[in-house]
Amino acid sequence: MHVTVQDVVKFWFDSANQAHWFARHDAFDEQIHTDFGVALHAARAGELEHWVETPTGWLALLILLDQFGRNCYRNDARAFVADAHAQKLACAGIARGHDMALEPHQRVFTYLPLEHSEDLQLQQRSVGLFTALCEQAGPSDRALFENYLGYARRHHEVIARFGRFPHRNALLGRANTPEENEYLAQPGAGF
């Protein structure tokens, strides 16, 4: 199946799928792997770079690299393989103003690659972008965007404290420090 920009965006923002965005759902992950696995591989190989020419194409490529990679390779180091690529593309598109051409709920997924970074400067940028997004939200969406901002701040705090995400250590073959072990033992630690 040849996957288009519209295929990715339509699938991801379908109201039935939104409930699975930030929670584990094996059938949803399998559907992404089945329907978009080839496109994810192509995106990781740099074969879909032309998608960045439009804001919607840029969004679709970021969803493939940042979100679909996490769904297809949940609890596997391969989930993070494309992070640096997605972060570079996110920064370039933001610099071009592509994010401002998208709906607020779409912009979230152009900022998440920065929130997923283990680089403190990108984390700071993520918090700034989510703060602005929250400030622009209408009253009916305020709580949702405040939640996104809260998560951005929590990610920033972890990177400011540890310089990395301790919950990734085991998958990436990194040894935990005693302070990271203490953090990971707390309820709700990690993302």
GUVOBA-435545 format. One record per residue (C-alpha): residue number from 0; residue in three letters; chain; x, y, z. Coordinates in pm, whole numbers. Layout:
<atom lotor="NUM" kese="ALA" zalum="A" xx="X" yy="Y" zz="Z"/>
...
//
This chain:
<atom lotor="0" kese="MET" zalum="A" xx="0" yy="0" zz="0"/>
<atom lotor="1" kese="HIS" zalum="A" xx="133" yy="340" zz="-97"/>
<atom lotor="2" kese="VAL" zalum="A" xx="88" yy="575" zz="200"/>
<atom lotor="3" kese="THR" zalum="A" xx="16" yy="943" zz="143"/>
<atom lotor="4" kese="VAL" zalum="A" xx="36" yy="1247" zz="367"/>
<atom lotor="5" kese="GLN" zalum="A" xx="-344" yy="1245" zz="382"/>
<atom lotor="6" kese="ASP" zalum="A" xx="-348" yy="879" zz="489"/>
<atom lotor="7" kese="VAL" zalum="A" xx="-129" yy="953" zz="790"/>
<atom lotor="8" kese="VAL" zalum="A" xx="-312" yy="1268" zz="896"/>
<atom lotor="9" kese="LYS" zalum="A" xx="-660" yy="1121" zz="845"/>
<atom lotor="10" kese="PHE" zalum="A" xx="-574" yy="810" zz="1045"/>
<atom lotor="11" kese="TRP" zalum="A" xx="-402" yy="990" zz="1331"/>
<atom lotor="12" kese="PHE" zalum="A" xx="-667" yy="1256" zz="1381"/>
<atom lotor="13" kese="ASP" zalum="A" xx="-966" yy="1025" zz="1335"/>
<atom lotor="14" kese="SER" zalum="A" xx="-1175" yy="1073" zz="1647"/>
<atom lotor="15" kese="ALA" zalum="A" xx="-1186" yy="697" zz="1712"/>
<atom lotor="16" kese="ASN" zalum="A" xx="-806" yy="686" zz="1726"/>
<atom lotor="17" kese="GLN" zalum="A" xx="-746" yy="985" zz="1949"/>
<atom lotor="18" kese="ALA" zalum="A" xx="-826" yy="781" zz="2261"/>
<atom lotor="19" kese="HIS" zalum="A" xx="-516" yy="572" zz="2189"/>
<atom lotor="20" kese="TRP" zalum="A" xx="-267" yy="854" zz="2140"/>
<atom lotor="21" kese="PHE" zalum="A" xx="-101" yy="840" zz="2479"/>
<atom lotor="22" kese="ALA" zalum="A" xx="-198" yy="500" zz="2614"/>
<atom lotor="23" kese="ARG" zalum="A" xx="-89" yy="150" zz="2531"/>
<atom lotor="24" kese="HIS" zalum="A" xx="-335" yy="-28" zz="2305"/>
<atom lotor="25" kese="ASP" zalum="A" xx="-195" yy="-337" zz="2136"/>
<atom lotor="26" kese="ALA" zalum="A" xx="-451" yy="-354" zz="1855"/>
<atom lotor="27" kese="PHE" zalum="A" xx="-392" yy="13" zz="1770"/>
<atom lotor="28" kese="ASP" zalum="A" xx="-15" yy="-40" zz="1767"/>
<atom lotor="29" kese="GLU" zalum="A" xx="-56" yy="-344" zz="1543"/>
<atom lotor="30" kese="GLN" zalum="A" xx="-280" yy="-151" zz="1304"/>
<atom lotor="31" kese="ILE" zalum="A" xx="-16" yy="123" zz="1275"/>
<atom lotor="32" kese="HIS" zalum="A" xx="254" yy="-136" zz="1213"/>
<atom lotor="33" kese="THR" zalum="A" xx="44" yy="-311" zz="947"/>
<atom lotor="34" kese="ASP" zalum="A" xx="-83" yy="0" zz="770"/>
<atom lotor="35" kese="PHE" zalum="A" xx="215" yy="232" zz="809"/>
<atom lotor="36" kese="GLY" zalum="A" xx="521" yy="16" zz="882"/>
<atom lotor="37" kese="VAL" zalum="A" xx="654" yy="45" zz="526"/>
<atom lotor="38" kese="ALA" zalum="A" xx="606" yy="423" zz="532"/>
<atom lotor="39" kese="LEU" zalum="A" xx="778" yy="444" zz="869"/>
<atom lotor="40" kese="HIS" zalum="A" xx="1076" yy="256" zz="728"/>
<atom lotor="41" kese="ALA" zalum="A" xx="1081" yy="490" zz="426"/>
<atom lotor="42" kese="ALA" zalum="A" xx="1063" yy="796" zz="653"/>
<atom lotor="43" kese="ARG" zalum="A" xx="1349" yy="667" zz="867"/>
<atom lotor="44" kese="ALA" zalum="A" xx="1553" yy="608" zz="551"/>
<atom lotor="45" kese="GLY" zalum="A" xx="1497" yy="971" zz="443"/>
<atom lotor="46" kese="GLU" zalum="A" xx="1281" yy="874" zz="147"/>
<atom lotor="47" kese="LEU" zalum="A" xx="990" yy="1101" zz="244"/>
<atom lotor="48" kese="GLU" zalum="A" xx="1182" yy="1424" zz="303"/>
<atom lotor="49" kese="HIS" zalum="A" xx="985" yy="1591" zz="23"/>
<atom lotor="50" kese="TRP" zalum="A" xx="682" yy="1582" zz="254"/>
<atom lotor="51" kese="VAL" zalum="A" xx="830" yy="1875" zz="451"/>
<atom lotor="52" kese="GLU" zalum="A" xx="752" yy="2111" zz="164"/>
<atom lotor="53" kese="THR" zalum="A" xx="401" yy="2171" zz="301"/>
<atom lotor="54" kese="PRO" zalum="A" xx="287" yy="2215" zz="662"/>
<atom lotor="55" kese="THR" zalum="A" xx="56" yy="1914" zz="641"/>
<atom lotor="56" kese="GLY" zalum="A" xx="326" yy="1696" zz="487"/>
<atom lotor="57" kese="TRP" zalum="A" xx="571" yy="1808" zz="754"/>
<atom lotor="58" kese="LEU" zalum="A" xx="315" yy="1718" zz="1022"/>
<atom lotor="59" kese="ALA" zalum="A" xx="259" yy="1373" zz="866"/>
<atom lotor="60" kese="LEU" zalum="A" xx="633" yy="1303" zz="852"/>
<atom lotor="61" kese="LEU" zalum="A" xx="674" yy="1403" zz="1217"/>
<atom lotor="62" kese="ILE" zalum="A" xx="384" yy="1177" zz="1316"/>
<atom lotor="63" kese="LEU" zalum="A" xx="547" yy="887" zz="1130"/>
<atom lotor="64" kese="LEU" zalum="A" xx="890" yy="942" zz="1284"/>
<atom lotor="65" kese="ASP" zalum="A" xx="792" yy="1042" zz="1636"/>
<atom lotor="66" kese="GLN" zalum="A" xx="455" yy="884" zz="1710"/>
<atom lotor="67" kese="PHE" zalum="A" xx="427" yy="582" zz="1482"/>
<atom lotor="68" kese="GLY" zalum="A" xx="782" yy="476" zz="1571"/>
<atom lotor="69" kese="ARG" zalum="A" xx="680" yy="467" zz="1937"/>
<atom lotor="70" kese="ASN" zalum="A" xx="366" yy="269" zz="1856"/>
<atom lotor="71" kese="CYS" zalum="A" xx="538" yy="17" zz="1628"/>
<atom lotor="72" kese="TYR" zalum="A" xx="832" yy="-40" zz="1862"/>
<atom lotor="73" kese="ARG" zalum="A" xx="681" yy="4" zz="2206"/>
<atom lotor="74" kese="ASN" zalum="A" xx="916" yy="-118" zz="2482"/>
<atom lotor="75" kese="ASP" zalum="A" xx="1197" yy="-151" zz="2228"/>
<atom lotor="76" kese="ALA" zalum="A" xx="1504" yy="68" zz="2170"/>
<atom lotor="77" kese="ARG" zalum="A" xx="1393" yy="105" zz="1806"/>
<atom lotor="78" kese="ALA" zalum="A" xx="1120" yy="340" zz="1931"/>
<atom lotor="79" kese="PHE" zalum="A" xx="1385" yy="613" zz="1968"/>
<atom lotor="80" kese="VAL" zalum="A" xx="1588" yy="552" zz="1651"/>
<atom lotor="81" kese="ALA" zalum="A" xx="1437" yy="845" zz="1460"/>
<atom lotor="82" kese="ASP" zalum="A" xx="1425" yy="1095" zz="1747"/>
<atom lotor="83" kese="ALA" zalum="A" xx="1720" yy="1308" zz="1633"/>
<atom lotor="84" kese="HIS" zalum="A" xx="1582" yy="1313" zz="1278"/>
<atom lotor="85" kese="ALA" zalum="A" xx="1236" yy="1415" zz="1398"/>
<atom lotor="86" kese="GLN" zalum="A" xx="1381" yy="1685" zz="1623"/>
<atom lotor="87" kese="LYS" zalum="A" xx="1583" yy="1833" zz="1337"/>
<atom lotor="88" kese="LEU" zalum="A" xx="1279" yy="1832" zz="1109"/>
<atom lotor="89" kese="ALA" zalum="A" xx="1059" yy="1981" zz="1383"/>
<atom lotor="90" kese="CYS" zalum="A" xx="1301" yy="2269" zz="1442"/>
<atom lotor="91" kese="ALA" zalum="A" xx="1336" yy="2338" zz="1069"/>
<atom lotor="92" kese="GLY" zalum="A" xx="959" yy="2340" zz="1013"/>
<atom lotor="93" kese="ILE" zalum="A" xx="899" yy="2564" zz="1313"/>
<atom lotor="94" kese="ALA" zalum="A" xx="1163" yy="2804" zz="1179"/>
<atom lotor="95" kese="ARG" zalum="A" xx="969" yy="2812" zz="848"/>
<atom lotor="96" kese="GLY" zalum="A" xx="644" yy="2880" zz="1032"/>
<atom lotor="97" kese="HIS" zalum="A" xx="483" yy="2552" zz="926"/>
<atom lotor="98" kese="ASP" zalum="A" xx="342" yy="2503" zz="1276"/>
<atom lotor="99" kese="MET" zalum="A" xx="146" yy="2827" zz="1258"/>
<atom lotor="100" kese="ALA" zalum="A" xx="-33" yy="2703" zz="945"/>
<atom lotor="101" kese="LEU" zalum="A" xx="-179" yy="2407" zz="1137"/>
<atom lotor="102" kese="GLU" zalum="A" xx="-471" yy="2367" zz="1373"/>
<atom lotor="103" kese="PRO" zalum="A" xx="-375" yy="2385" zz="1743"/>
<atom lotor="104" kese="HIS" zalum="A" xx="-441" yy="2013" zz="1804"/>
<atom lotor="105" kese="GLN" zalum="A" xx="-213" yy="1933" zz="1508"/>
<atom lotor="106" kese="ARG" zalum="A" xx="62" yy="2161" zz="1634"/>
<atom lotor="107" kese="VAL" zalum="A" xx="92" yy="1943" zz="1945"/>
<atom lotor="108" kese="PHE" zalum="A" xx="245" yy="1669" zz="1732"/>
<atom lotor="109" kese="THR" zalum="A" xx="498" yy="1904" zz="1578"/>
<atom lotor="110" kese="TYR" zalum="A" xx="622" yy="2003" zz="1924"/>
<atom lotor="111" kese="LEU" zalum="A" xx="631" yy="1653" zz="2076"/>
<atom lotor="112" kese="PRO" zalum="A" xx="962" yy="1559" zz="1909"/>
<atom lotor="113" kese="LEU" zalum="A" xx="1120" yy="1839" zz="2114"/>
<atom lotor="114" kese="GLU" zalum="A" xx="949" yy="1715" zz="2431"/>
<atom lotor="115" kese="HIS" zalum="A" xx="1089" yy="1368" zz="2361"/>
<atom lotor="116" kese="SER" zalum="A" xx="1445" yy="1502" zz="2337"/>
<atom lotor="117" kese="GLU" zalum="A" xx="1713" yy="1440" zz="2596"/>
<atom lotor="118" kese="ASP" zalum="A" xx="1862" yy="1781" zz="2511"/>
<atom lotor="119" kese="LEU" zalum="A" xx="1787" yy="2051" zz="2768"/>
<atom lotor="120" kese="GLN" zalum="A" xx="1771" yy="2334" zz="2512"/>
<atom lotor="121" kese="LEU" zalum="A" xx="1512" yy="2145" zz="2306"/>
<atom lotor="122" kese="GLN" zalum="A" xx="1319" yy="2077" zz="2625"/>
<atom lotor="123" kese="GLN" zalum="A" xx="1318" yy="2449" zz="2705"/>
<atom lotor="124" kese="ARG" zalum="A" xx="1196" yy="2522" zz="2355"/>
<atom lotor="125" kese="SER" zalum="A" xx="922" yy="2261" zz="2395"/>
<atom lotor="126" kese="VAL" zalum="A" xx="795" yy="2426" zz="2713"/>
<atom lotor="127" kese="GLY" zalum="A" xx="795" yy="2765" zz="2541"/>
<atom lotor="128" kese="LEU" zalum="A" xx="600" yy="2635" zz="2243"/>
<atom lotor="129" kese="PHE" zalum="A" xx="346" yy="2453" zz="2459"/>
<atom lotor="130" kese="THR" zalum="A" xx="311" yy="2762" zz="2678"/>
<atom lotor="131" kese="ALA" zalum="A" xx="228" yy="2974" zz="2373"/>
<atom lotor="132" kese="LEU" zalum="A" xx="-11" yy="2708" zz="2245"/>
<atom lotor="133" kese="CYS" zalum="A" xx="-188" yy="2699" zz="2581"/>
<atom lotor="134" kese="GLU" zalum="A" xx="-217" yy="3077" zz="2592"/>
<atom lotor="135" kese="GLN" zalum="A" xx="-379" yy="3074" zz="2247"/>
<atom lotor="136" kese="ALA" zalum="A" xx="-632" yy="2803" zz="2334"/>
<atom lotor="137" kese="GLY" zalum="A" xx="-995" yy="2894" zz="2356"/>
<atom lotor="138" kese="PRO" zalum="A" xx="-1188" yy="2842" zz="2679"/>
<atom lotor="139" kese="SER" zalum="A" xx="-1332" yy="2509" zz="2567"/>
<atom lotor="140" kese="ASP" zalum="A" xx="-984" yy="2369" zz="2495"/>
<atom lotor="141" kese="ARG" zalum="A" xx="-794" yy="2533" zz="2781"/>
<atom lotor="142" kese="ALA" zalum="A" xx="-784" yy="2225" zz="3008"/>
<atom lotor="143" kese="LEU" zalum="A" xx="-659" yy="2001" zz="2728"/>
<atom lotor="144" kese="PHE" zalum="A" xx="-376" yy="2236" zz="2634"/>
<atom lotor="145" kese="GLU" zalum="A" xx="-288" yy="2295" zz="3000"/>
<atom lotor="146" kese="ASN" zalum="A" xx="-250" yy="1916" zz="3026"/>
<atom lotor="147" kese="TYR" zalum="A" xx="-12" yy="1915" zz="2726"/>
<atom lotor="148" kese="LEU" zalum="A" xx="185" yy="2198" zz="2886"/>
<atom lotor="149" kese="GLY" zalum="A" xx="199" yy="2007" zz="3215"/>
<atom lotor="150" kese="TYR" zalum="A" xx="354" yy="1708" zz="3040"/>
<atom lotor="151" kese="ALA" zalum="A" xx="604" yy="1932" zz="2862"/>
<atom lotor="152" kese="ARG" zalum="A" xx="708" yy="2076" zz="3198"/>
<atom lotor="153" kese="ARG" zalum="A" xx="741" yy="1729" zz="3353"/>
<atom lotor="154" kese="HIS" zalum="A" xx="962" yy="1613" zz="3065"/>
<atom lotor="155" kese="HIS" zalum="A" xx="1174" yy="1926" zz="3105"/>
<atom lotor="156" kese="GLU" zalum="A" xx="1211" yy="1868" zz="3478"/>
<atom lotor="157" kese="VAL" zalum="A" xx="1336" yy="1512" zz="3424"/>
<atom lotor="158" kese="ILE" zalum="A" xx="1596" yy="1623" zz="3169"/>
<atom lotor="159" kese="ALA" zalum="A" xx="1702" yy="1918" zz="3386"/>
<atom lotor="160" kese="ARG" zalum="A" xx="1748" yy="1678" zz="3678"/>
<atom lotor="161" kese="PHE" zalum="A" xx="1907" yy="1374" zz="3508"/>
<atom lotor="162" kese="GLY" zalum="A" xx="2015" yy="1486" zz="3161"/>
<atom lotor="163" kese="ARG" zalum="A" xx="1826" yy="1188" zz="3017"/>
<atom lotor="164" kese="PHE" zalum="A" xx="1503" yy="994" zz="3062"/>
<atom lotor="165" kese="PRO" zalum="A" xx="1575" yy="723" zz="3319"/>
<atom lotor="166" kese="HIS" zalum="A" xx="1277" yy="515" zz="3203"/>
<atom lotor="167" kese="ARG" zalum="A" xx="1461" yy="461" zz="2872"/>
<atom lotor="168" kese="ASN" zalum="A" xx="1780" yy="334" zz="3036"/>
<atom lotor="169" kese="ALA" zalum="A" xx="1700" yy="-37" zz="3037"/>
<atom lotor="170" kese="LEU" zalum="A" xx="1590" yy="-33" zz="2672"/>
<atom lotor="171" kese="LEU" zalum="A" xx="1899" yy="160" zz="2566"/>
<atom lotor="172" kese="GLY" zalum="A" xx="2142" yy="-48" zz="2771"/>
<atom lotor="173" kese="ARG" zalum="A" xx="2224" yy="235" zz="3010"/>
<atom lotor="174" kese="ALA" zalum="A" xx="2288" yy="173" zz="3377"/>
<atom lotor="175" kese="ASN" zalum="A" xx="2072" yy="363" zz="3624"/>
<atom lotor="176" kese="THR" zalum="A" xx="2232" yy="587" zz="3882"/>
<atom lotor="177" kese="PRO" zalum="A" xx="2113" yy="545" zz="4243"/>
<atom lotor="178" kese="GLU" zalum="A" xx="1919" yy="873" zz="4207"/>
<atom lotor="179" kese="GLU" zalum="A" xx="1750" yy="741" zz="3891"/>
<atom lotor="180" kese="ASN" zalum="A" xx="1657" yy="416" zz="4066"/>
<atom lotor="181" kese="GLU" zalum="A" xx="1498" yy="620" zz="4344"/>
<atom lotor="182" kese="TYR" zalum="A" xx="1308" yy="829" zz="4089"/>
<atom lotor="183" kese="LEU" zalum="A" xx="1188" yy="523" zz="3894"/>
<atom lotor="184" kese="ALA" zalum="A" xx="1058" yy="362" zz="4213"/>
<atom lotor="185" kese="GLN" zalum="A" xx="810" yy="648" zz="4259"/>
<atom lotor="186" kese="PRO" zalum="A" xx="451" yy="597" zz="4137"/>
<atom lotor="187" kese="GLY" zalum="A" xx="395" yy="759" zz="3799"/>
<atom lotor="188" kese="ALA" zalum="A" xx="763" yy="796" zz="3715"/>
<atom lotor="189" kese="GLY" zalum="A" xx="847" yy="790" zz="3347"/>
<atom lotor="190" kese="PHE" zalum="A" xx="626" yy="855" zz="3052"/>
//
